[in-house]
Each structure stands twice: as C-alpha cells, then as structure tokens.
Amino acid sequence: MNERNEMLMTDIQTGAAELVKLLDGIKAMTRGHAVSGLVDMALTRSVELENDCENLVDSLGCTV
C-alpha cells in the first residue's frame, strides 16, 4: 500500500476513535434525557465503525 493510502487509513482510524470519545462524552452529559437512547445507539454504531476500521487496516497490512 502506498504512503498516501496509509495516511488516509490512519486518518479514518483516528477519526473513528475520536467519534467514539465524543459520543461517550455526550452520553455522560445526556444521561436521563430523552435523547440518551439515540446517543447510546450512535455510540454503539461508532464503536462498530472503529472496529471495522481496525479490521480493514489489519486486512490491508497497513502499519498504522
């Protein structure tokens, strides 16, 4: 894989991890509010996305 693609994969993986952190913080702030279920769903999906990104990086043999 070329350097540009590895940089893109790093950015995607970093973005997914940051999204999980952000949603985890929002989850803490919305506990007990009407939107907490939606935040939980988004957090679950973002964790799945983060795992998918890690699996993709591993399958492509990137060194991220």
Stockholm file with secondary structure:
# STOCKHOLM 1.0

chainA/1-64         MNERNEMLMTDIQTGAAELVKLLDGIKAMTRGHAVSGLVDMALTRSVELENDCENLVDSLGCTV
#=GR chainA/1-64 SS CCHHHHHHHHHHHHHHHHHHHHHHHHHHHTTTSTTHHHHHHHHHHHHHHHHHHHHHHHHHTCCC
#=GC SS_cons        CCHHHHHHHHHHHHHHHHHHHHHHHHHHHTTTSTTHHHHHHHHHHHHHHHHHHHHHHHHHTCCC
//
